[in-house]
Amino acid sequence: MTTTTLNLNPIIQLTKQQFYSLCVANPDTKLELNANGELIVMSPTGGETSAWNSKLIAALVNWNEETGLGQTFDSSGGFSLPNGAQRSPDAAWIPWEKWDGLTLEEKQGFLPLCPDFVIELLSPSDSWKQGTEKMEEYLDNGCRLGWLLEPRNKRVAIYRPQQAVEILENPNYLSGEDVLKGFTLNVGKIWQ
């Protein structure tokens, strides 16, 4: 997936509502807004990345359906982070307490919170540096566990609050730890 970052600040600083309206008006375009107010335009993913991502979502949704612990989101779900960024992780999860604390209006737009758990899956054209910056942003905004997956090199970075990033080379499984109790992702199946 290639990305283009546009600095609109010399012309306009998009509000959360304007950004949401822009996304609604352009449903076939994946857009994010970083904390500096820059618009990030992303191309659709290729078939291989889409297949990987669907396996990630399926595993997370299946676990969540079995445990009933929260709400899952795919890459179309938007989050308004506390720092002002508008992000759409490839997969995300929040506990029911957070979901139930939202108004109906908040549930229908970009959720005004940071997910407790996020997965970012790097496409072949994505850079590791951009992925790590995004993961650090999630942590800084309240994420409790994050996984950055790079299928090409079979590398995973695990992000936890107040801990050094853990890099795993070609792991077989990832644990949801105390955030996603009982969740184990068979990573080997993801990048087959």
Backbone as CSV, one residue per row, in Angstrom:
resi,resn,N_x,N_y,N_z,CA_x,CA_y,CA_z,C_x,C_y,C_z
1,MET,0.852,-1.159,0.000,0.000,0.000,0.000,0.902,1.226,0.000
2,THR,0.742,2.070,-0.956,1.518,3.309,-0.970,0.722,4.408,-0.269
3,THR,1.450,5.323,0.353,0.806,6.427,1.054,1.362,7.746,0.555
4,THR,0.508,8.740,0.596,0.888,10.105,0.277,0.423,10.979,1.431
5,THR,1.308,11.822,1.929,0.961,12.724,3.022,0.858,14.135,2.468
6,LEU,-0.294,14.754,2.711,-0.550,16.113,2.233,-0.623,17.065,3.411
7,ASN,0.178,18.119,3.376,0.133,19.143,4.406,-0.890,20.184,3.982
8,LEU,-2.072,20.123,4.571,-3.149,21.062,4.241,-3.133,22.302,5.128
9,ASN,-2.274,22.295,6.151,-2.291,23.362,7.148,-2.121,24.778,6.587
10,PRO,-1.347,24.989,5.500,-1.277,26.354,4.984,-2.622,26.865,4.452
11,ILE,-3.524,25.917,4.129,-4.812,26.294,3.546,-5.951,26.124,4.542
12,ILE,-5.960,24.963,5.222,-7.058,24.648,6.133,-6.573,23.667,7.199
13,GLN,-7.121,23.791,8.378,-6.901,22.797,9.420,-8.228,22.079,9.618
14,LEU,-8.266,20.813,9.184,-9.502,20.046,9.230,-9.922,19.757,10.674
15,THR,-11.180,20.006,10.970,-11.729,19.593,12.261,-12.046,18.100,12.171
16,LYS,-12.333,17.497,13.310,-12.705,16.078,13.317,-13.934,15.853,12.458
17,GLN,-14.915,16.749,12.546,-16.144,16.595,11.763,-15.872,16.774,10.276
18,GLN,-15.035,17.735,9.897,-14.697,17.919,8.487,-13.956,16.703,7.939
19,PHE,-13.043,16.153,8.737,-12.324,14.972,8.293,-13.279,13.797,8.121
20,TYR,-14.184,13.620,9.071,-15.174,12.540,8.970,-16.028,12.730,7.715
21,SER,-16.465,13.948,7.461,-17.269,14.236,6.260,-16.477,13.944,4.991
22,LEU,-15.188,14.248,4.998,-14.323,13.958,3.853,-14.254,12.450,3.612
23,CYS,-14.125,11.684,4.685,-14.080,10.215,4.561,-15.401,9.668,4.019
24,VAL,-16.513,10.182,4.527,-17.833,9.734,4.070,-18.030,10.077,2.593
25,ALA,-17.549,11.229,2.174,-17.704,11.656,0.777,-16.788,10.893,-0.175
26,ASN,-15.777,10.222,0.366,-14.818,9.471,-0.454,-14.679,8.048,0.088
27,PRO,-15.745,7.247,0.045,-15.729,5.938,0.694,-14.750,4.936,0.087
28,ASP,-14.317,5.157,-1.132,-13.383,4.226,-1.767,-11.930,4.594,-1.523
29,THR,-11.698,5.639,-0.722,-10.346,6.100,-0.435,-10.088,5.951,1.057
30,LYS,-8.977,5.320,1.404,-8.627,5.193,2.818,-7.818,6.421,3.224
31,LEU,-8.335,7.139,4.214,-7.715,8.375,4.672,-7.446,8.302,6.167
32,GLU,-6.356,8.923,6.581,-6.055,9.142,7.989,-5.581,10.576,8.136
33,LEU,-5.625,11.063,9.347,-5.147,12.404,9.659,-4.185,12.251,10.819
34,ASN,-2.933,12.712,10.655,-1.992,12.566,11.763,-2.168,13.704,12.764
35,ALA,-1.445,13.627,13.869,-1.588,14.610,14.950,-1.184,16.008,14.520
36,ASN,-0.390,16.132,13.445,0.015,17.449,12.929,-1.010,18.025,11.968
37,GLY,-2.119,17.313,11.738,-3.154,17.792,10.833,-2.880,17.482,9.375
38,GLU,-1.900,16.634,9.099,-1.590,16.271,7.716,-2.489,15.118,7.279
39,LEU,-2.994,15.208,6.055,-3.876,14.199,5.496,-3.051,13.089,4.861
40,ILE,-3.326,11.849,5.250,-2.608,10.695,4.720,-3.564,9.929,3.820
41,VAL,-3.196,9.802,2.556,-4.008,9.101,1.559,-3.321,7.779,1.272
42,MET,-4.059,6.683,1.440,-3.485,5.351,1.246,-4.180,4.637,0.101
43,SER,-3.382,3.968,-0.705,-3.947,3.183,-1.789,-4.535,1.893,-1.223
44,PRO,-5.426,1.249,-1.973,-5.918,-0.056,-1.520,-4.763,-1.049,-1.448
45,THR,-4.927,-2.065,-0.617,-3.897,-3.087,-0.512,-4.017,-4.068,-1.669
46,GLY,-2.955,-4.788,-1.903,-2.979,-5.840,-2.904,-3.651,-7.082,-2.351
47,GLY,-3.828,-8.064,-3.195,-4.518,-9.282,-2.806,-3.841,-10.026,-1.681
48,GLU,-2.519,-10.115,-1.725,-1.776,-10.843,-0.701,-1.976,-10.215,0.678
49,THR,-1.828,-8.899,0.764,-1.996,-8.201,2.033,-3.438,-8.300,2.514
50,SER,-4.381,-8.186,1.598,-5.788,-8.310,1.958,-6.088,-9.693,2.522
51,ALA,-5.504,-10.722,1.933,-5.699,-12.091,2.432,-5.114,-12.240,3.834
52,TRP,-3.921,-11.696,4.058,-3.310,-11.749,5.388,-4.205,-11.045,6.407
53,ASN,-4.669,-9.864,6.028,-5.475,-9.075,6.952,-6.791,-9.769,7.279
54,SER,-7.396,-10.432,6.309,-8.659,-11.121,6.580,-8.447,-12.254,7.584
55,LYS,-7.293,-12.914,7.530,-6.991,-13.966,8.504,-6.821,-13.376,9.906
56,LEU,-6.181,-12.217,9.989,-6.022,-11.547,11.285,-7.381,-11.202,11.890
57,ILE,-8.217,-10.595,11.075,-9.552,-10.195,11.536,-10.353,-11.411,11.963
58,ALA,-10.307,-12.474,11.149,-11.070,-13.688,11.473,-10.633,-14.261,12.819
59,ALA,-9.327,-14.327,13.054,-8.825,-14.877,14.318,-9.288,-14.028,15.495
60,LEU,-9.191,-12.706,15.360,-9.590,-11.814,16.445,-11.096,-11.890,16.691
61,VAL,-11.874,-11.871,15.641,-13.330,-11.938,15.771,-13.750,-13.275,16.380
62,ASN,-13.165,-14.363,15.918,-13.522,-15.681,16.464,-13.239,-15.756,17.962
63,TRP,-12.063,-15.280,18.383,-11.743,-15.251,19.808,-12.761,-14.404,20.566
64,ASN,-13.078,-13.233,20.026,-13.992,-12.321,20.705,-15.407,-12.900,20.793
65,GLU,-15.830,-13.604,19.759,-17.152,-14.237,19.794,-17.207,-15.316,20.871
66,GLU,-16.111,-16.040,21.041,-16.062,-17.090,22.063,-16.032,-16.514,23.477
67,THR,-15.291,-15.431,23.671,-15.129,-14.877,25.020,-16.168,-13.816,25.360
68,GLY,-16.646,-13.096,24.364,-17.620,-12.034,24.606,-17.073,-10.890,25.440
69,LEU,-15.773,-10.606,25.294,-15.138,-9.608,26.157,-15.167,-8.179,25.623
70,GLY,-15.507,-7.995,24.350,-15.469,-6.632,23.829,-15.958,-6.531,22.407
71,GLN,-15.477,-5.520,21.725,-15.881,-5.220,20.353,-14.645,-5.181,19.456
72,THR,-14.740,-5.799,18.285,-13.626,-5.817,17.329,-13.906,-4.870,16.169
73,PHE,-12.818,-4.443,15.504,-12.931,-3.498,14.398,-11.946,-3.878,13.309
74,ASP,-12.378,-3.698,12.051,-11.484,-3.952,10.926,-10.837,-2.645,10.486
75,SER,-10.131,-2.681,9.372,-9.364,-1.521,8.922,-10.233,-0.365,8.437
76,SER,-11.530,-0.568,8.344,-12.424,0.527,7.957,-12.856,1.365,9.155
77,GLY,-12.617,0.861,10.359,-13.039,1.581,11.559,-12.070,2.689,11.912
78,GLY,-12.612,3.867,12.168,-11.780,5.018,12.501,-11.810,5.344,13.982
79,PHE,-10.679,5.825,14.483,-10.543,6.216,15.884,-9.975,7.628,15.958
80,SER,-10.604,8.469,16.758,-10.102,9.812,17.044,-9.256,9.707,18.304
81,LEU,-7.955,9.699,18.126,-7.048,9.539,19.260,-6.985,10.816,20.094
82,PRO,-6.645,10.692,21.375,-6.556,11.877,22.228,-5.619,12.964,21.707
83,ASN,-4.579,12.592,20.937,-3.647,13.607,20.418,-4.177,14.328,19.191
84,GLY,-5.389,13.982,18.733,-5.991,14.639,17.580,-5.858,13.860,16.288
85,ALA,-5.037,12.815,16.261,-4.899,11.995,15.051,-6.177,11.196,14.822
86,GLN,-6.462,10.935,13.567,-7.597,10.115,13.155,-7.005,8.884,12.476
87,ARG,-7.058,7.739,13.132,-6.374,6.538,12.641,-7.337,5.386,12.411
88,SER,-6.928,4.482,11.530,-7.690,3.274,11.216,-6.740,2.084,11.222
89,PRO,-6.523,1.459,12.379,-5.622,0.298,12.415,-6.192,-0.859,11.598
90,ASP,-5.335,-1.781,11.209,-5.789,-2.919,10.416,-6.736,-3.812,11.202
91,ALA,-6.543,-3.924,12.489,-7.459,-4.637,13.381,-7.358,-3.974,14.748
92,ALA,-8.480,-3.941,15.456,-8.490,-3.303,16.771,-9.554,-3.943,17.647
93,TRP,-9.394,-3.720,18.947,-10.334,-4.265,19.932,-10.423,-3.321,21.114
94,ILE,-11.644,-3.210,21.664,-11.863,-2.491,22.915,-12.768,-3.342,23.807
95,PRO,-12.641,-3.205,25.137,-13.537,-3.937,26.045,-14.936,-3.317,26.031
96,TRP,-15.913,-4.113,26.467,-17.299,-3.644,26.473,-17.477,-2.360,27.264
97,GLU,-16.724,-2.189,28.350,-16.900,-0.982,29.160,-16.686,0.279,28.326
98,LYS,-15.683,0.247,27.467,-15.425,1.419,26.613,-16.543,1.589,25.588
99,TRP,-16.953,0.491,24.961,-18.015,0.552,23.947,-19.311,1.052,24.577
100,ASP,-19.673,0.481,25.722,-20.919,0.857,26.380,-20.893,2.290,26.904
101,GLY,-19.715,2.846,27.092,-19.586,4.221,27.557,-19.748,5.265,26.461
102,LEU,-19.872,4.809,25.217,-20.031,5.729,24.089,-21.508,6.007,23.822
103,THR,-21.794,7.199,23.356,-23.162,7.522,22.941,-23.429,6.881,21.581
104,LEU,-24.678,6.808,21.191,-25.041,6.274,19.881,-24.371,7.095,18.775
105,GLU,-24.357,8.395,18.945,-23.713,9.270,17.952,-22.219,8.977,17.848
106,GLU,-21.557,8.786,18.986,-20.122,8.474,18.982,-19.848,7.131,18.310
107,LYS,-20.729,6.148,18.520,-20.565,4.830,17.911,-20.707,4.879,16.394
108,GLN,-21.441,5.836,15.896,-21.686,5.914,14.457,-20.589,6.641,13.703
109,GLY,-19.761,7.397,14.395,-18.653,8.106,13.759,-17.323,7.477,14.131
110,PHE,-16.251,8.217,13.942,-14.949,7.753,14.402,-15.010,7.713,15.927
111,LEU,-14.611,6.601,16.494,-14.705,6.449,17.936,-13.713,7.381,18.637
112,PRO,-14.181,8.137,19.642,-13.320,9.110,20.319,-12.470,8.473,21.422
113,LEU,-11.603,7.552,21.016,-10.760,6.851,21.974,-9.662,6.106,21.233
114,CYS,-8.731,5.590,21.994,-7.678,4.746,21.431,-8.025,3.303,21.764
115,PRO,-7.912,2.384,20.797,-8.180,0.981,21.102,-7.218,0.442,22.160
116,ASP,-7.674,-0.542,22.904,-6.816,-1.213,23.879,-5.810,-2.113,23.174
117,PHE,-6.214,-2.640,22.015,-5.372,-3.552,21.241,-5.434,-3.157,19.775
118,VAL,-4.261,-3.102,19.120,-4.210,-2.805,17.684,-3.230,-3.734,16.983
119,ILE,-3.541,-3.989,15.727,-2.616,-4.689,14.830,-2.423,-3.805,13.613
120,GLU,-1.185,-3.613,13.243,-0.851,-2.986,11.967,-0.081,-4.017,11.161
121,LEU,-0.521,-4.246,9.946,0.076,-5.211,9.038,0.740,-4.439,7.903
122,LEU,2.040,-4.574,7.769,2.761,-3.835,6.737,2.584,-4.496,5.377
123,SER,2.186,-3.707,4.400,2.155,-4.148,3.008,3.584,-4.138,2.481
124,PRO,3.847,-4.794,1.363,5.210,-4.800,0.818,5.795,-3.399,0.593
125,SER,4.946,-2.425,0.297,5.458,-1.073,0.037,5.504,-0.196,1.288
126,ASP,5.001,-0.677,2.426,5.045,0.095,3.672,6.448,0.048,4.277
127,SER,6.810,1.106,4.964,8.122,1.115,5.614,7.992,0.721,7.082
128,TRP,9.009,0.035,7.575,9.072,-0.349,8.979,9.036,0.895,9.859
129,LYS,9.740,1.942,9.436,9.807,3.185,10.207,8.415,3.800,10.392
130,GLN,7.638,3.879,9.315,6.289,4.431,9.419,5.424,3.577,10.339
131,GLY,5.577,2.264,10.231,4.814,1.361,11.083,5.142,1.540,12.548
132,THR,6.435,1.674,12.865,6.825,1.837,14.265,6.351,3.184,14.818
133,GLU,6.379,4.215,13.993,5.896,5.530,14.436,4.409,5.478,14.768
134,LYS,3.663,4.779,13.936,2.224,4.656,14.178,1.962,3.854,15.458
135,MET,2.711,2.790,15.664,2.524,1.980,16.861,2.877,2.771,18.118
136,GLU,3.932,3.556,18.061,4.302,4.392,19.205,3.211,5.420,19.505
137,GLU,2.586,5.923,18.441,1.482,6.869,18.632,0.318,6.196,19.355
138,TYR,-0.011,4.972,18.965,-1.077,4.254,19.669,-0.741,4.104,21.151
139,LEU,0.497,3.688,21.451,0.905,3.528,22.850,0.796,4.837,23.610
140,ASP,1.263,5.911,23.004,1.226,7.228,23.650,-0.201,7.693,23.927
141,ASN,-1.170,7.107,23.225,-2.566,7.520,23.368,-3.408,6.531,24.165
142,GLY,-2.760,5.523,24.772,-3.481,4.641,25.674,-3.631,3.190,25.249
143,CYS,-3.061,2.790,24.138,-3.123,1.386,23.717,-2.388,0.526,24.743
144,ARG,-2.951,-0.637,25.041,-2.359,-1.519,26.049,-1.521,-2.640,25.446
145,LEU,-1.756,-2.974,24.172,-0.986,-4.003,23.483,-1.107,-3.761,21.988
146,GLY,0.017,-3.807,21.302,0.004,-3.616,19.852,0.987,-4.537,19.167
147,TRP,0.586,-5.000,17.992,1.447,-5.855,17.180,1.659,-5.215,15.821
148,LEU,2.911,-5.084,15.433,3.283,-4.638,14.091,3.826,-5.861,13.371
149,LEU,3.139,-6.283,12.313,3.532,-7.482,11.586,4.121,-7.117,10.235
150,GLU,5.267,-7.680,9.936,5.925,-7.486,8.646,6.068,-8.871,7.991
151,PRO,5.093,-9.264,7.174,5.099,-10.608,6.586,6.302,-10.922,5.713
152,ARG,6.813,-9.960,4.972,7.928,-10.227,4.059,9.147,-10.789,4.790
153,ASN,9.455,-10.226,5.955,10.602,-10.682,6.744,10.185,-11.553,7.925
154,LYS,8.891,-11.837,8.008,8.340,-12.653,9.100,8.813,-12.126,10.458
155,ARG,8.620,-10.822,10.615,9.063,-10.121,11.817,7.855,-9.472,12.488
156,VAL,7.846,-9.508,13.813,6.770,-8.912,14.596,7.380,-8.046,15.691
157,ALA,6.823,-6.863,15.863,7.189,-5.993,16.984,5.993,-5.942,17.927
158,ILE,6.257,-6.196,19.198,5.199,-6.175,20.207,5.375,-4.920,21.055
159,TYR,4.303,-4.151,21.167,4.311,-2.889,21.903,3.452,-3.018,23.157
160,ARG,4.053,-2.626,24.285,3.386,-2.623,25.587,3.750,-1.317,26.285
161,PRO,2.831,-0.754,27.079,3.140,0.495,27.786,4.347,0.348,28.713
162,GLN,5.169,1.348,28.735,6.333,1.439,29.621,7.273,0.234,29.542
163,GLN,7.348,-0.370,28.354,8.282,-1.473,28.141,8.982,-1.264,26.810
164,ALA,10.167,-1.818,26.703,10.883,-1.772,25.426,10.120,-2.617,24.405
165,VAL,10.203,-2.213,23.169,9.566,-2.967,22.089,10.251,-4.319,21.973
166,GLU,9.455,-5.364,21.872,9.989,-6.715,21.711,9.889,-7.106,20.234
167,ILE,11.018,-7.432,19.624,11.060,-7.841,18.220,11.217,-9.352,18.160
168,LEU,10.328,-10.008,17.436,10.382,-11.452,17.252,10.618,-11.762,15.779
169,GLU,11.542,-12.660,15.524,11.826,-13.095,14.162,11.137,-14.437,13.926
170,ASN,10.244,-14.467,12.954,9.537,-15.673,12.545,8.880,-16.426,13.715
171,PRO,8.062,-15.730,14.517,7.393,-16.427,15.617,6.286,-17.346,15.087
172,ASN,6.003,-18.383,15.828,4.893,-19.271,15.464,3.569,-18.744,16.005
173,TYR,3.596,-18.210,17.225,2.371,-17.759,17.886,2.615,-16.434,18.600
174,LEU,1.536,-15.652,18.733,1.544,-14.444,19.545,0.442,-14.573,20.585
175,SER,0.706,-14.073,21.787,-0.257,-14.154,22.873,-0.925,-12.799,23.098
176,GLY,-2.223,-12.849,23.359,-2.963,-11.641,23.712,-2.700,-11.174,25.130
177,GLU,-1.895,-11.936,25.849,-1.449,-11.592,27.201,-2.631,-11.258,28.102
178,ASP,-2.486,-10.258,28.964,-3.588,-9.928,29.873,-4.608,-8.981,29.254
179,VAL,-4.342,-8.502,28.046,-5.286,-7.610,27.361,-6.366,-8.425,26.668
180,LEU,-5.969,-9.436,25.902,-6.895,-10.331,25.207,-6.724,-11.718,25.826
181,LYS,-7.292,-11.904,26.977,-7.085,-13.145,27.740,-7.518,-14.367,26.921
182,GLY,-6.572,-15.303,26.765,-6.867,-16.535,26.055,-6.692,-16.454,24.549
183,PHE,-6.344,-15.285,24.015,-6.175,-15.151,22.561,-4.751,-15.535,22.173
184,THR,-4.660,-16.453,21.232,-3.384,-16.846,20.658,-3.524,-16.770,19.149
185,LEU,-2.625,-16.054,18.503,-2.639,-15.939,17.051,-1.581,-16.868,16.473
186,ASN,-2.006,-17.756,15.599,-1.087,-18.632,14.875,-0.513,-17.814,13.715
187,VAL,0.618,-17.182,13.953,1.212,-16.280,12.969,1.654,-17.037,11.714
188,GLY,2.104,-18.266,11.899,2.526,-19.064,10.749,1.422,-19.212,9.709
189,LYS,0.182,-19.310,10.152,-0.944,-19.415,9.213,-1.230,-18.104,8.496
190,ILE,-0.897,-16.993,9.164,-1.171,-15.682,8.571,-0.352,-15.465,7.318
191,TRP,0.955,-15.752,7.387,1.778,-15.458,6.220,2.121,-16.682,5.405
192,GLN,1.175,-17.585,5.311,1.335,-18.722,4.384,1.023,-18.258,2.982
